[in-house]
């Protein structure tokens, strides 16, 4: 069995269509498929994903306001063909920006709904929070807590499932990809990978049975 740890970055990457190969995992891991890969994430990552979405909405609203302001300024140039063309372009940008935000929202809902049925959620326990506050392994407090959730889960399951291979998949190399954090992860039996593509490549090279159980050839 392969234990694949994911965090907020996976959900946001899927929502923004930044990781094409994440589609393969979401499509092929479901309760009715007997795969040999178990996906795990701290439950707080789902909440953080929604917070990131709210931040995207705020940025989008500010962008829309700026577009409206520029269009309003151009309306004074009634006899300028260029001004009218620019106004049409700005209106088109506004429409496409709204469509982009709707797509991100819909895809985030899609991947979070998928997680409710296919991903084991690590619940935040008092001892994990306490350890996180005492041991600042990552400067960002939220990522530090996420890391401690993953390390705690890995340690617990090392006793019950010692033969499981563990992978942490996150493109957030700034926080999780430093030599110090990689060493800590390795100490808990966790290999760090930066993309779904690299995970699938590693899986194909190291556990062909688990790779074939994903039935990626049907996509």
Backbone as CSV, one residue per row, in Angstrom:
resi,resn,N_x,N_y,N_z,CA_x,CA_y,CA_z,C_x,C_y,C_z
1,UNK,0.840,-1.202,0.000,0.000,0.000,0.000,0.878,1.258,0.000
2,UNK,0.467,2.233,-0.772,1.146,3.523,-0.831,0.297,4.543,-0.083
3,UNK,0.901,5.246,0.855,0.219,6.346,1.534,0.711,7.649,0.922
4,UNK,-0.200,8.367,0.309,0.138,9.630,-0.349,-0.437,10.786,0.457
5,UNK,0.449,11.566,1.048,0.019,12.754,1.795,-0.083,13.938,0.835
6,UNK,-1.210,14.627,0.895,-1.374,15.863,0.135,-1.731,16.979,1.103
7,UNK,-1.580,18.224,0.660,-1.958,19.349,1.525,-2.689,20.392,0.686
8,UNK,-2.868,21.561,1.234,-3.679,22.602,0.600,-3.289,22.837,-0.851
9,UNK,-2.003,22.801,-1.126,-1.495,23.074,-2.470,-2.113,22.167,-3.531
10,UNK,-2.421,20.920,-3.155,-3.022,19.981,-4.109,-4.415,20.442,-4.511
11,UNK,-5.215,20.834,-3.521,-6.586,21.261,-3.793,-6.614,22.542,-4.636
12,UNK,-5.741,23.485,-4.283,-5.702,24.748,-5.022,-5.147,24.528,-6.427
13,UNK,-4.126,23.673,-6.535,-3.569,23.369,-7.850,-4.602,22.738,-8.770
14,UNK,-5.439,21.867,-8.201,-6.515,21.265,-8.996,-7.535,22.325,-9.386
15,UNK,-7.932,23.152,-8.419,-8.955,24.173,-8.674,-8.522,25.146,-9.766
16,UNK,-7.233,25.494,-9.787,-6.721,26.456,-10.762,-6.176,25.795,-12.029
17,UNK,-6.348,24.472,-12.122,-5.851,23.724,-13.292,-4.349,23.899,-13.472
18,UNK,-3.617,23.956,-12.361,-2.167,24.136,-12.412,-1.420,22.807,-12.487
19,UNK,-2.092,21.718,-12.086,-1.461,20.399,-12.067,-2.337,19.439,-12.870
20,UNK,-2.001,19.293,-14.143,-2.828,18.478,-15.045,-2.942,17.041,-14.570
21,UNK,-1.854,16.499,-14.013,-1.858,15.100,-13.609,-2.689,14.846,-12.358
22,UNK,-2.997,15.890,-11.598,-3.865,15.693,-10.435,-5.249,15.217,-10.874
23,UNK,-5.635,15.566,-12.108,-6.906,15.098,-12.664,-6.944,13.569,-12.685
24,UNK,-5.799,12.961,-12.966,-5.739,11.503,-13.059,-6.030,10.855,-11.711
25,UNK,-5.492,11.431,-10.641,-5.754,10.880,-9.312,-7.214,11.057,-8.933
26,UNK,-7.729,12.255,-9.155,-9.114,12.543,-8.775,-10.081,11.672,-9.575
27,UNK,-9.758,11.417,-10.829,-10.634,10.614,-11.682,-10.568,9.132,-11.345
28,UNK,-9.382,8.646,-10.977,-9.179,7.204,-10.860,-9.171,6.668,-9.442
29,UNK,-9.195,7.527,-8.445,-9.290,7.043,-7.068,-10.693,7.317,-6.565
30,UNK,-11.436,6.245,-6.342,-12.815,6.346,-5.881,-13.171,5.067,-5.128
31,UNK,-14.248,5.088,-4.327,-14.607,3.913,-3.520,-14.851,2.650,-4.338
32,UNK,-15.292,2.786,-5.579,-15.614,1.610,-6.390,-14.406,1.076,-7.161
33,UNK,-13.234,1.666,-6.943,-12.010,1.184,-7.594,-11.052,0.651,-6.532
34,UNK,-10.531,-0.526,-6.765,-9.629,-1.160,-5.807,-8.194,-0.738,-6.102
35,UNK,-7.837,0.459,-5.663,-6.481,0.956,-5.883,-5.606,0.638,-4.677
36,UNK,-4.316,0.690,-4.890,-3.360,0.401,-3.820,-2.716,1.674,-3.297
37,UNK,-3.365,2.796,-3.528,-2.879,4.087,-3.049,-3.912,4.705,-2.124
38,UNK,-3.492,5.004,-0.919,-4.362,5.657,0.064,-3.930,7.116,0.182
39,UNK,-4.868,8.032,0.005,-4.554,9.459,0.068,-4.982,10.010,1.424
40,UNK,-4.099,10.792,2.017,-4.313,11.317,3.368,-3.992,12.805,3.377
41,UNK,-4.770,13.576,4.114,-4.486,15.010,4.261,-4.978,15.503,5.610
42,UNK,-4.302,16.465,6.218,-4.854,17.110,7.418,-6.190,17.766,7.088
43,UNK,-7.179,17.592,7.945,-8.506,18.156,7.677,-8.454,19.674,7.547
44,UNK,-7.502,20.295,8.230,-7.398,21.750,8.180,-7.049,22.254,6.775
45,UNK,-6.500,21.375,5.925,-6.160,21.784,4.561,-7.411,22.082,3.745
46,UNK,-8.502,21.387,4.062,-9.765,21.668,3.364,-10.252,23.067,3.720
47,UNK,-10.168,23.397,4.999,-10.595,24.724,5.437,-9.676,25.801,4.869
48,UNK,-8.374,25.529,4.848,-7.436,26.510,4.311,-7.684,26.737,2.819
49,UNK,-8.083,25.694,2.106,-8.392,25.838,0.681,-9.541,26.809,0.465
50,UNK,-10.542,26.727,1.324,-11.674,27.650,1.225,-11.243,29.074,1.543
51,UNK,-10.298,29.215,2.468,-9.775,30.551,2.785,-9.016,31.128,1.595
52,UNK,-8.256,30.274,0.912,-7.545,30.720,-0.290,-8.541,31.159,-1.356
53,UNK,-9.646,30.423,-1.483,-10.680,30.804,-2.445,-11.252,32.174,-2.106
54,UNK,-11.512,32.414,-0.829,-12.030,33.726,-0.419,-11.047,34.836,-0.759
55,UNK,-9.755,34.539,-0.615,-8.725,35.521,-0.977,-8.750,35.783,-2.480
56,UNK,-8.940,34.734,-3.268,-9.031,34.889,-4.725,-10.241,35.737,-5.100
57,UNK,-11.345,35.528,-4.397,-12.553,36.311,-4.663,-12.304,37.783,-4.365
58,UNK,-11.627,38.063,-3.256,-11.325,39.454,-2.893,-10.432,40.109,-3.940
59,UNK,-9.406,39.383,-4.391,-8.522,39.919,-5.434,-9.286,40.165,-6.727
60,UNK,-10.154,39.229,-7.059,-10.934,39.368,-8.285,-11.871,40.566,-8.215
61,UNK,-12.472,40.772,-7.052,-13.379,41.917,-6.893,-12.636,43.239,-7.042
62,UNK,-11.417,43.299,-6.482,-10.613,44.521,-6.630,-10.252,44.745,-8.100
63,UNK,-9.915,43.672,-8.778,-9.586,43.763,-10.203,-10.793,44.248,-11.005
64,UNK,-11.966,43.706,-10.677,-13.192,44.128,-11.362,-13.478,45.607,-11.117
65,UNK,-13.262,46.041,-9.888,-13.485,47.456,-9.559,-12.561,48.362,-10.367
66,UNK,-11.310,47.937,-10.521,-10.358,48.728,-11.312,-10.765,48.780,-12.783
67,UNK,-11.262,47.665,-13.290,-11.734,47.653,-14.675,-12.912,48.604,-14.862
68,UNK,-13.839,48.575,-13.909,-15.006,49.464,-13.992,-14.585,50.930,-13.942
69,UNK,-13.581,51.206,-13.101,-13.096,52.581,-12.983,-12.484,53.057,-14.298
70,UNK,-11.685,52.205,-14.922,-11.056,52.575,-16.191,-12.101,52.751,-17.295
71,UNK,-13.087,51.889,-17.310,-14.152,52.022,-18.314,-14.929,53.323,-18.113
72,UNK,-15.147,53.677,-16.854,-15.868,54.919,-16.548,-15.086,56.133,-17.040
73,UNK,-13.762,56.084,-16.870,-12.927,57.191,-17.334,-13.003,57.340,-18.855
74,UNK,-13.051,56.205,-19.543,-13.042,56.231,-21.007,-14.368,56.697,-21.601
75,UNK,-15.425,56.620,-20.832,-16.737,57.022,-21.353,-16.789,58.507,-21.711
76,UNK,-15.874,59.290,-21.124,-15.835,60.714,-21.439,-15.349,60.999,-22.852
77,UNK,-14.607,60.025,-23.422,-14.093,60.199,-24.790,-15.133,59.675,-25.784
78,UNK,-16.241,60.359,-25.879,-17.381,59.856,-26.649,-17.088,59.717,-28.137
79,UNK,-16.228,60.543,-28.645,-15.985,60.551,-30.086,-14.739,59.769,-30.499
80,UNK,-14.142,59.097,-29.544,-12.915,58.355,-29.845,-13.234,56.887,-30.131
81,UNK,-12.898,56.469,-31.325,-13.093,55.063,-31.678,-12.224,54.161,-30.807
82,UNK,-11.017,54.625,-30.511,-10.102,53.830,-29.694,-10.654,53.623,-28.287
83,UNK,-11.242,54.681,-27.729,-11.815,54.568,-26.389,-12.941,53.540,-26.368
84,UNK,-13.774,53.552,-27.395,-14.873,52.587,-27.462,-14.344,51.157,-27.579
85,UNK,-13.291,50.984,-28.356,-12.701,49.652,-28.514,-12.081,49.170,-27.203
86,UNK,-11.409,50.089,-26.514,-10.802,49.726,-25.230,-11.882,49.345,-24.223
87,UNK,-12.992,50.098,-24.225,-14.093,49.776,-23.322,-14.637,48.376,-23.594
88,UNK,-14.770,48.024,-24.865,-15.256,46.684,-25.213,-14.275,45.613,-24.743
89,UNK,-12.990,45.907,-24.908,-11.968,44.951,-24.459,-12.005,44.773,-22.945
90,UNK,-12.149,45.881,-22.226,-12.203,45.810,-20.768,-13.436,45.037,-20.307
91,UNK,-14.554,45.227,-20.999,-15.763,44.485,-20.663,-15.568,42.992,-20.901
92,UNK,-14.861,42.665,-21.978,-14.583,41.254,-22.270,-13.672,40.649,-21.210
93,UNK,-12.674,41.424,-20.784,-11.779,40.962,-19.716,-12.576,40.711,-18.440
94,UNK,-13.504,41.608,-18.132,-14.329,41.454,-16.936,-15.141,40.167,-16.989
95,UNK,-15.722,39.895,-18.135,-16.527,38.682,-18.299,-15.668,37.432,-18.146
96,UNK,-14.482,37.442,-18.761,-13.591,36.279,-18.683,-13.037,36.108,-17.270
97,UNK,-12.795,37.203,-16.572,-12.317,37.115,-15.202,-13.380,36.487,-14.300
98,UNK,-14.633,36.864,-14.512,-15.731,36.270,-13.748,-15.853,34.773,-14.047
99,UNK,-15.675,34.420,-15.325,-15.752,33.013,-15.718,-14.622,32.208,-15.082
100,UNK,-13.424,32.811,-15.045,-12.276,32.140,-14.417,-12.546,31.884,-12.947
101,UNK,-13.069,32.875,-12.244,-13.332,32.720,-10.821,-14.399,31.653,-10.581
102,UNK,-15.417,31.630,-11.414,-16.461,30.608,-11.287,-15.892,29.213,-11.512
103,UNK,-14.971,29.111,-12.477,-14.345,27.816,-12.748,-13.521,27.355,-11.549
104,UNK,-12.745,28.267,-10.968,-11.944,27.921,-9.793,-12.846,27.463,-8.657
105,UNK,-13.919,28.190,-8.430,-14.853,27.839,-7.363,-15.457,26.455,-7.605
106,UNK,-15.913,26.202,-8.820,-16.548,24.918,-9.133,-15.572,23.758,-9.007
107,UNK,-14.341,23.967,-9.463,-13.349,22.889,-9.394,-12.894,22.646,-7.963
108,UNK,-12.846,23.687,-7.149,-12.487,23.483,-5.745,-13.578,22.684,-5.037
109,UNK,-14.826,23.029,-5.290,-15.935,22.258,-4.720,-15.850,20.800,-5.183
110,UNK,-15.529,20.603,-6.452,-15.416,19.249,-7.002,-14.356,18.433,-6.276
111,UNK,-13.174,19.010,-6.097,-12.083,18.246,-5.488,-12.303,18.052,-3.989
112,UNK,-12.965,18.994,-3.328,-13.263,18.819,-1.906,-14.345,17.762,-1.707
113,UNK,-15.322,17.722,-2.595,-16.334,16.663,-2.526,-15.695,15.299,-2.771
114,UNK,-14.751,15.253,-3.707,-13.997,14.018,-3.942,-13.252,13.606,-2.676
115,UNK,-12.680,14.570,-1.984,-11.915,14.282,-0.767,-12.795,13.683,0.325
116,UNK,-14.046,14.120,0.412,-14.925,13.595,1.466,-15.137,12.095,1.326
117,UNK,-15.021,11.571,0.121,-15.280,10.147,-0.112,-14.012,9.317,-0.295
118,UNK,-12.901,9.975,-0.613,-11.719,9.216,-1.031,-10.444,9.530,-0.262
119,UNK,-10.486,10.509,0.604,-9.272,10.935,1.305,-9.465,10.781,2.808
120,UNK,-8.482,10.173,3.454,-8.502,10.089,4.917,-8.095,11.445,5.491
121,UNK,-8.926,11.983,6.358,-8.665,13.295,6.945,-8.023,13.138,8.317
122,UNK,-6.866,13.757,8.482,-6.188,13.755,9.783,-6.819,14.839,10.643
123,UNK,-7.416,14.436,11.745,-8.055,15.406,12.628,-7.010,16.062,13.537
124,UNK,-7.190,17.324,13.781,-6.266,18.057,14.646,-6.533,17.697,16.099
125,UNK,-5.517,17.144,16.755,-5.638,16.734,18.154,-4.856,17.705,19.037
126,UNK,-5.237,17.811,20.307,-4.549,18.749,21.206,-3.041,18.529,21.270
127,UNK,-2.609,17.250,21.274,-1.172,16.997,21.389,-0.418,17.425,20.126
128,UNK,-1.072,17.310,18.956,-0.432,17.773,17.721,-0.282,19.287,17.747
129,UNK,-1.329,19.972,18.166,-1.278,21.435,18.254,-0.207,21.877,19.236
130,UNK,-0.141,21.205,20.379,0.853,21.559,21.396,2.273,21.367,20.862
131,UNK,2.512,20.239,20.205,3.836,19.974,19.638,4.195,21.005,18.578
132,UNK,3.209,21.368,17.766,3.441,22.363,16.717,3.843,23.711,17.301
133,UNK,3.221,24.084,18.402,3.538,25.366,19.034,4.922,25.350,19.677
134,UNK,5.349,24.172,20.110,6.647,24.051,20.781,7.798,23.833,19.802
135,UNK,7.503,23.206,18.662,8.542,22.881,17.681,8.262,23.614,16.368
136,UNK,8.953,24.717,16.151,8.759,25.529,14.948,9.693,25.009,13.864
137,UNK,9.221,24.020,13.105,10.036,23.429,12.048,9.966,24.242,10.762
138,UNK,8.813,24.879,10.521,8.586,25.732,9.352,8.154,27.102,9.846
139,UNK,8.678,28.151,9.228,8.388,29.513,9.697,6.897,29.833,9.640
140,UNK,6.237,29.419,8.564,4.800,29.653,8.442,4.057,28.767,9.438
141,UNK,3.283,29.389,10.322,2.632,28.647,11.403,1.654,27.603,10.875
142,UNK,0.902,27.944,9.842,-0.079,27.002,9.299,0.608,25.795,8.677
143,UNK,1.631,26.043,7.862,2.360,24.929,7.250,3.082,24.101,8.302
144,UNK,3.539,24.746,9.350,4.176,24.023,10.442,3.192,23.052,11.093
145,UNK,1.963,23.509,11.289,0.933,22.652,11.879,0.571,21.511,10.931
146,UNK,0.482,21.809,9.653,0.210,20.765,8.656,1.295,19.697,8.695
147,UNK,2.546,20.129,8.756,3.668,19.188,8.814,3.568,18.296,10.037
148,UNK,3.258,18.877,11.189,3.161,18.080,12.415,2.005,17.088,12.343
149,UNK,0.908,17.462,11.694,-0.206,16.525,11.499,0.252,15.316,10.685
150,UNK,1.000,15.578,9.625,1.478,14.504,8.754,2.487,13.621,9.481
151,UNK,3.415,14.232,10.201,4.422,13.461,10.937,3.776,12.586,11.998
152,UNK,2.776,13.124,12.685,2.080,12.350,13.720,1.371,11.152,13.101
153,UNK,0.703,11.366,11.991,0.000,10.269,11.311,0.990,9.202,10.853
154,UNK,2.116,9.634,10.297,3.121,8.683,9.808,3.697,7.853,10.944
155,UNK,3.948,8.485,12.087,4.515,7.753,13.228,3.535,6.711,13.756
156,UNK,2.267,7.091,13.857,1.252,6.160,14.360,1.123,4.947,13.440
157,UNK,1.095,5.190,12.138,0.879,4.104,11.188,2.156,3.338,10.862
158,UNK,3.290,3.830,11.322,4.526,3.082,11.147,4.466,1.777,11.934
159,UNK,3.769,1.812,13.078,3.654,0.620,13.918,2.642,-0.377,13.353
160,UNK,1.546,0.128,12.798,0.489,-0.753,12.299,0.710,-1.192,10.854
161,UNK,1.366,-0.342,10.072,1.604,-0.667,8.650,3.049,-0.338,8.283
162,UNK,3.998,-1.090,8.842,5.415,-0.748,8.646,5.902,-0.874,7.211
163,UNK,5.206,-1.654,6.390,5.658,-1.873,5.015,5.099,-0.846,4.027
164,UNK,4.202,0.009,4.486,3.631,1.027,3.593,4.701,2.024,3.153
165,UNK,4.668,2.405,1.892,5.529,3.472,1.390,4.791,4.793,1.533
166,UNK,5.478,5.803,2.039,4.832,7.086,2.314,5.452,8.189,1.447
167,UNK,4.576,8.987,0.847,4.992,10.085,-0.026,4.279,11.360,0.410
168,UNK,5.020,12.457,0.480,4.395,13.774,0.637,4.459,14.475,-0.711
169,UNK,3.292,14.789,-1.247,3.198,15.467,-2.534,2.771,16.914,-2.321
170,UNK,3.674,17.845,-2.598,3.336,19.265,-2.531,4.312,20.076,-3.371
171,UNK,3.778,21.028,-4.115,4.621,21.925,-4.907,5.186,23.058,-4.063
172,UNK,4.811,23.110,-2.800,5.301,24.164,-1.904,6.695,23.804,-1.409
173,UNK,7.663,23.904,-2.312,9.040,23.535,-1.971,9.699,24.556,-1.053
174,UNK,9.187,25.774,-1.049,9.777,26.808,-0.194,9.688,26.407,1.277
175,UNK,8.566,25.809,1.667,8.382,25.429,3.066,8.681,23.956,3.319
176,UNK,8.257,23.075,2.405,8.389,21.637,2.644,9.593,21.011,1.950
177,UNK,10.246,21.766,1.054,11.317,21.173,0.269,12.722,21.537,0.697
178,UNK,12.875,22.148,1.862,14.214,22.494,2.338,14.948,21.229,2.781
179,UNK,16.270,21.242,2.756,17.020,20.055,3.191,16.658,19.624,4.609
180,UNK,16.421,20.598,5.494,16.090,20.268,6.882,14.757,19.529,6.978
181,UNK,13.747,20.024,6.265,12.430,19.383,6.319,12.457,18.034,5.613
182,UNK,13.183,17.936,4.510,13.310,16.649,3.824,13.918,15.596,4.751
183,UNK,14.900,16.013,5.535,15.541,15.084,6.467,14.563,14.642,7.550
184,UNK,13.758,15.591,8.044,12.747,15.256,9.054,11.712,14.297,8.472
185,UNK,11.278,14.563,7.255,10.318,13.676,6.592,10.909,12.285,6.398
186,UNK,12.155,12.246,5.958,12.814,10.964,5.731,12.922,10.174,7.030
187,UNK,13.124,10.894,8.142,13.198,10.236,9.438,11.902,9.552,9.828
188,UNK,10.798,10.012,9.247,9.490,9.382,9.486,9.091,8.471,8.335
189,UNK,10.050,8.192,7.451,9.786,7.281,6.342,9.002,7.894,5.207
190,UNK,9.060,9.219,5.067,8.274,9.919,4.049,9.198,10.488,2.976
191,UNK,8.903,10.163,1.724,9.645,10.716,0.592,8.916,11.960,0.106
192,UNK,9.668,13.000,-0.229,9.069,14.261,-0.687,9.119,14.360,-2.205
193,UNK,7.959,14.662,-2.819,7.876,14.875,-4.262,7.088,16.148,-4.534
194,UNK,7.444,16.840,-5.624,6.896,18.184,-5.856,5.711,18.239,-6.815
195,UNK,5.389,17.143,-7.490,4.285,17.197,-8.454,3.641,15.829,-8.596
196,UNK,2.402,15.833,-9.064,1.707,14.574,-9.320,2.417,13.789,-10.412
197,UNK,2.951,14.494,-11.401,3.699,13.828,-12.470,4.872,13.039,-11.904
198,UNK,5.618,13.645,-10.977,6.763,12.957,-10.374,6.300,11.795,-9.509
199,UNK,5.166,11.964,-8.825,4.637,10.859,-8.020,4.273,9.676,-8.905
200,UNK,3.578,9.931,-10.012,3.183,8.847,-10.907,4.407,8.183,-11.532
201,UNK,5.429,8.979,-11.846,6.666,8.419,-12.367,7.358,7.543,-11.343
202,UNK,7.404,8.026,-10.092,8.001,7.229,-9.014,7.208,5.950,-8.809
203,UNK,5.887,6.055,-8.821,5.029,4.893,-8.599,5.232,3.848,-9.691
204,UNK,5.338,4.292,-10.919,5.532,3.369,-12.038,6.870,2.646,-11.930
205,UNK,7.882,3.339,-11.412,9.222,2.753,-11.303,9.376,1.862,-10.077
206,UNK,8.631,2.169,-9.000,8.864,1.489,-7.728,7.762,0.521,-7.309
207,UNK,6.562,0.694,-7.845,5.470,-0.213,-7.477,4.499,-0.297,-8.651
208,UNK,4.856,-1.105,-9.619,4.057,-1.180,-10.844,2.655,-1.701,-10.565
209,UNK,2.513,-2.551,-9.541,1.181,-3.066,-9.202,0.264,-1.933,-8.745
210,UNK,0.796,-1.061,-7.874,0.004,0.080,-7.402,-0.276,1.047,-8.547
211,UNK,0.710,1.222,-9.419,0.520,2.113,-10.574,-0.584,1.583,-11.485
212,UNK,-0.541,0.286,-11.783,-1.542,-0.298,-12.672,-2.933,-0.284,-12.053
213,UNK,-2.995,-0.307,-10.717,-4.304,-0.310,-10.052,-5.047,1.008,-10.245
214,UNK,-4.328,2.057,-10.675,-4.973,3.343,-10.941,-5.673,3.367,-12.300
215,UNK,-5.340,2.390,-13.163,-5.971,2.286,-14.484,-5.849,3.595,-15.273
216,UNK,-4.647,4.157,-15.284,-4.445,5.431,-15.980,-4.566,5.289,-17.488
217,UNK,-4.440,4.071,-17.990,-4.497,3.873,-19.434,-5.886,4.100,-20.006
218,UNK,-6.899,4.195,-19.132,-8.263,4.381,-19.633,-8.564,5.840,-19.895
219,UNK,-7.662,6.769,-19.476,-7.913,8.200,-19.676,-7.604,8.596,-21.108
